[in-house]
Amino acid sequence: MNTLTLKEASTNLPHIIAKTIKNSDETIIIGDDGAVIMIDKDYWEEIQETLLLLRDKKSLTALLEGHQQREQGFIPASKTMDEVFNDLPN
């Protein structure tokens, strides 16, 4: 994770954006009023998707049950992506 002052970030913003995207690394920009974190858009979308799944009790329960089954050596029958995510909007 990189940490920069607002002045440092503003002098070289295109390079910082390119580096953040290329390395999928977080960049903290600190100003007088606080700080923000710059991350790659695709990574942000992955985080949001994960949080959405973790907030859904049915999905979280299925995830935890699947982990328990695999720890016990059980391998469930495969499903297609459409079967797994049929209730999610496109």
Short mmCIF file of the C-alpha atoms (twelve columns), coordinates in Angstrom:
data_MODEL
# 
_entry.id   MODEL 
# 
loop_
_atom_site.group_PDB 
_atom_site.id 
_atom_site.type_symbol 
_atom_site.label_atom_id 
_atom_site.label_alt_id 
_atom_site.label_comp_id 
_atom_site.label_asym_id 
_atom_site.label_seq_id 
_atom_site.Cartn_x 
_atom_site.Cartn_y 
_atom_site.Cartn_z 
_atom_site.pdbx_PDB_model_num 
ATOM 1  C CA . MET A 1  0.000   0.000   0.000   1 
ATOM 2  C CA . ASN A 2  1.332   3.401   -0.970  1 
ATOM 3  C CA . THR A 3  0.801   6.547   1.107   1 
ATOM 4  C CA . LEU A 4  1.073   10.006  -0.414  1 
ATOM 5  C CA . THR A 5  0.259   13.536  0.598   1 
ATOM 6  C CA . LEU A 6  -2.344  15.386  -1.416  1 
ATOM 7  C CA . LYS A 7  0.420   17.565  -2.880  1 
ATOM 8  C CA . GLU A 8  2.442   14.505  -3.960  1 
ATOM 9  C CA . ALA A 9  -0.624  12.898  -5.498  1 
ATOM 10 C CA . SER A 10 -1.713  16.005  -7.370  1 
ATOM 11 C CA . THR A 11 1.686   16.490  -9.014  1 
ATOM 12 C CA . ASN A 12 1.730   13.019  -10.540 1 
ATOM 13 C CA . LEU A 13 -1.879  11.812  -10.607 1 
ATOM 14 C CA . PRO A 14 -1.817  10.078  -14.038 1 
ATOM 15 C CA . HIS A 15 1.209   7.980   -12.997 1 
ATOM 16 C CA . ILE A 16 -0.355  7.117   -9.633  1 
ATOM 17 C CA . ILE A 17 -3.603  6.027   -11.295 1 
ATOM 18 C CA . ALA A 18 -1.732  3.878   -13.832 1 
ATOM 19 C CA . LYS A 19 0.391   2.275   -11.091 1 
ATOM 20 C CA . THR A 20 -2.671  1.600   -8.918  1 
ATOM 21 C CA . ILE A 21 -4.449  -0.111  -11.814 1 
ATOM 22 C CA . LYS A 22 -1.397  -2.073  -12.985 1 
ATOM 23 C CA . ASN A 23 -0.408  -3.362  -9.542  1 
ATOM 24 C CA . SER A 24 -3.925  -3.664  -8.064  1 
ATOM 25 C CA . ASP A 25 -2.430  -1.895  -5.072  1 
ATOM 26 C CA . GLU A 26 -4.122  0.573   -2.769  1 
ATOM 27 C CA . THR A 27 -2.911  4.150   -2.608  1 
ATOM 28 C CA . ILE A 28 -3.734  6.286   0.434   1 
ATOM 29 C CA . ILE A 29 -3.888  10.010  -0.244  1 
ATOM 30 C CA . ILE A 30 -3.697  12.131  2.889   1 
ATOM 31 C CA . GLY A 31 -5.027  15.687  2.965   1 
ATOM 32 C CA . ASP A 32 -5.639  18.237  5.683   1 
ATOM 33 C CA . ASP A 33 -9.235  17.046  6.182   1 
ATOM 34 C CA . GLY A 34 -8.563  13.299  6.207   1 
ATOM 35 C CA . ALA A 35 -7.561  10.536  3.846   1 
ATOM 36 C CA . VAL A 36 -8.963  8.583   0.912   1 
ATOM 37 C CA . ILE A 37 -7.945  5.292   -0.603  1 
ATOM 38 C CA . MET A 38 -7.567  4.845   -4.354  1 
ATOM 39 C CA . ILE A 39 -8.050  1.309   -5.678  1 
ATOM 40 C CA . ASP A 40 -8.528  -0.282  -9.083  1 
ATOM 41 C CA . LYS A 41 -12.179 -0.177  -10.233 1 
ATOM 42 C CA . ASP A 42 -12.285 -3.921  -10.970 1 
ATOM 43 C CA . TYR A 43 -10.952 -4.670  -7.488  1 
ATOM 44 C CA . TRP A 44 -13.581 -2.349  -5.978  1 
ATOM 45 C CA . GLU A 45 -16.326 -4.212  -7.860  1 
ATOM 46 C CA . GLU A 46 -14.980 -7.537  -6.548  1 
ATOM 47 C CA . ILE A 47 -15.093 -6.179  -2.996  1 
ATOM 48 C CA . GLN A 48 -18.671 -4.971  -3.481  1 
ATOM 49 C CA . GLU A 49 -19.729 -8.353  -4.888  1 
ATOM 50 C CA . THR A 50 -18.151 -10.160 -1.942  1 
ATOM 51 C CA . LEU A 51 -19.887 -7.868  0.540   1 
ATOM 52 C CA . LEU A 52 -23.210 -8.407  -1.219  1 
ATOM 53 C CA . LEU A 53 -22.830 -12.176 -0.966  1 
ATOM 54 C CA . LEU A 54 -21.795 -11.992 2.684   1 
ATOM 55 C CA . ARG A 55 -24.859 -9.861  3.543   1 
ATOM 56 C CA . ASP A 56 -27.178 -12.424 1.938   1 
ATOM 57 C CA . LYS A 57 -27.922 -14.951 4.697   1 
ATOM 58 C CA . LYS A 58 -28.831 -17.707 2.232   1 
ATOM 59 C CA . SER A 59 -25.578 -17.260 0.273   1 
ATOM 60 C CA . LEU A 60 -23.484 -17.028 3.424   1 
ATOM 61 C CA . THR A 61 -25.084 -20.166 4.870   1 
ATOM 62 C CA . ALA A 62 -24.453 -22.073 1.627   1 
ATOM 63 C CA . LEU A 63 -20.839 -20.859 1.557   1 
ATOM 64 C CA . LEU A 64 -20.194 -21.957 5.145   1 
ATOM 65 C CA . GLU A 65 -21.902 -25.317 4.607   1 
ATOM 66 C CA . GLY A 66 -19.804 -25.886 1.495   1 
ATOM 67 C CA . HIS A 67 -16.589 -25.199 3.426   1 
ATOM 68 C CA . GLN A 68 -17.639 -27.607 6.175   1 
ATOM 69 C CA . GLN A 69 -18.471 -30.314 3.642   1 
ATOM 70 C CA . ARG A 70 -15.112 -29.927 1.865   1 
ATOM 71 C CA . GLU A 71 -13.275 -30.065 5.194   1 
ATOM 72 C CA . GLN A 72 -15.016 -33.398 5.796   1 
ATOM 73 C CA . GLY A 73 -13.907 -34.660 2.383   1 
ATOM 74 C CA . PHE A 74 -17.276 -34.369 0.644   1 
ATOM 75 C CA . ILE A 75 -17.183 -33.001 -2.892  1 
ATOM 76 C CA . PRO A 76 -20.614 -31.758 -3.973  1 
ATOM 77 C CA . ALA A 77 -21.989 -32.341 -7.460  1 
ATOM 78 C CA . SER A 78 -21.076 -29.560 -9.869  1 
ATOM 79 C CA . LYS A 79 -23.562 -26.916 -10.965 1 
ATOM 80 C CA . THR A 80 -23.449 -24.464 -13.835 1 
ATOM 81 C CA . MET A 81 -22.998 -20.750 -13.159 1 
ATOM 82 C CA . ASP A 82 -26.626 -20.187 -14.195 1 
ATOM 83 C CA . GLU A 83 -27.799 -22.745 -11.641 1 
ATOM 84 C CA . VAL A 84 -25.733 -21.179 -8.892  1 
ATOM 85 C CA . PHE A 85 -26.574 -17.533 -9.599  1 
ATOM 86 C CA . ASN A 86 -30.060 -17.867 -11.082 1 
ATOM 87 C CA . ASP A 87 -31.583 -15.507 -8.514  1 
ATOM 88 C CA . LEU A 88 -29.145 -12.620 -9.033  1 
ATOM 89 C CA . PRO A 89 -30.130 -9.798  -11.400 1 
ATOM 90 C CA . ASN A 90 -27.955 -9.238  -14.457 1 
# 
